[in-house]
């Protein structure tokens, strides 16, 4: 079973319509000539995002936007926690960039599993995610 099939079978439903449509948004995009699966779901207390070019979830990170008060004012930083799996600096940087690009308001649980983590690929993925969310 592929990623979209697995997610479609999950029982995540809208609270207003408990037996209605799933609130998981799924998209298949071609990025760098590779099928890229994107799955997004918003919960009451956090966001859930899977981005994979391998059909598997891969490693998991949790990112939260935090307010940091400094001598020169207030800044926002993105705190990254490794939940499970081996995390590379490229995955962490990608996840942090996407959290900032999407301007997350809730903690983001993200699975990132790409063949390449270059700037152009990550930017294109960010645009695709915004399209999926809207």
C-alpha positions in Angstrom: 0.0 0.0 0.0 1.4 3.4 -0.9 1.5 6.4 1.4 -1.7 8.0 0.2 -3.6 4.8 0.6 -2.3 4.3 4.1 -3.3 7.9 5.1 -6.7 7.7 3.5 -7.5 4.7 5.6 -6.7 6.5 8.9 -9.8 7.5 10.9 -9.0 11.2 11.2 -12.3 13.0 10.7 -13.6 16.5 11.1 -15.2 17.2 14.4 -18.2 18.8 12.8 -18.8 15.8 10.6 -17.5 12.8 12.5 -18.4 10.4 9.6 -17.6 12.9 6.8 -14.6 13.4 4.7 -11.1 12.9 6.0 -9.3 16.1 6.9 -6.0 14.8 5.6 -4.9 16.6 2.5 -2.8 14.6 0.1 -0.9 15.6 -3.1 1.4 13.9 -5.5 3.8 16.3 -7.2 6.7 15.8 -9.6 9.7 17.5 -8.2 13.1 17.1 -9.8 11.5 14.4 -12.0 10.6 12.4 -8.9 7.2 11.7 -7.5 6.9 13.5 -4.3 4.0 12.6 -1.9 2.8 15.4 0.4 0.3 14.7 3.2 -1.0 17.5 5.6 -3.4 17.5 8.5 -4.2 20.1 11.0 -5.2 19.1 14.5 -6.4 21.3 17.3 -3.0 21.5 19.0 -0.5 20.8 16.2 0.2 20.3 12.5 1.2 17.1 10.8 3.2 17.0 7.6 4.8 14.2 5.5 7.0 14.9 2.5 8.5 11.9 0.9 10.1 10.9 -2.4 10.5 7.3 -1.3 7.0 6.3 -0.3 8.1 6.0 3.3 7.8 8.5 6.1 11.4 8.5 7.2 12.6 10.4 10.2 10.4 12.6 12.4 11.0 16.1 13.8 8.9 18.4 15.9 9.2 22.1 15.3 7.7 24.9 17.5 7.9 28.6 17.0 9.1 30.2 20.2 9.3 33.8 21.3 12.8 34.9 22.4 13.3 38.2 24.2 16.7 39.8 23.8 18.3 43.0 24.7 17.4 44.4 21.3 13.8 43.3 21.2 11.7 40.2 20.5 12.7 37.5 18.0 11.0 34.3 17.0 13.1 31.1 16.7 12.1 27.6 15.5 13.0 25.0 18.1 13.6 21.6 16.6 13.3 18.3 18.5 14.2 14.9 17.1 11.3 12.5 17.7 12.7 9.4 16.1 15.0 8.3 13.3 18.4 9.5 12.2 18.2 13.2 11.4 20.7 14.8 9.1 21.5 18.5 9.1 19.8 18.8 5.7 16.6 17.4 7.0 16.6 19.7 10.0 17.4 22.7 7.8 14.6 21.8 5.4 12.1 21.3 8.2 13.1 24.6 9.8 12.8 26.4 6.5 9.4 25.0 5.7 8.1 25.9 9.2 9.2 29.5 8.7 8.0 29.6 5.1 4.6 28.3 6.2 4.6 30.7 9.2 3.4 27.9 11.5 1.2 29.0 14.5 1.1 25.5 16.1 3.9 22.9 16.6 4.6 21.0 13.5 5.3 17.3 13.4 7.1 16.7 10.2 8.5 13.7 8.3 11.0 14.6 5.6 12.4 11.9 3.2 13.9 13.4 0.0 16.5 12.4 -2.5 18.0 15.9 -2.6 17.9 18.7 -0.1 19.0 21.6 -2.3 17.6 25.1 -2.2 15.5 24.9 -5.3 13.9 21.5 -4.4 13.0 22.7 -0.9 11.5 26.0 -2.2 9.4 24.1 -4.8 8.2 21.8 -2.0 7.2 24.8 0.1 5.1 26.1 -2.8 3.5 22.7 -3.3 2.7 22.5 0.5 1.0 26.0 0.4 -1.1 24.8 -2.6 -2.1 21.6 -0.6 -3.0 23.6 2.5 -5.1 26.2 0.7 
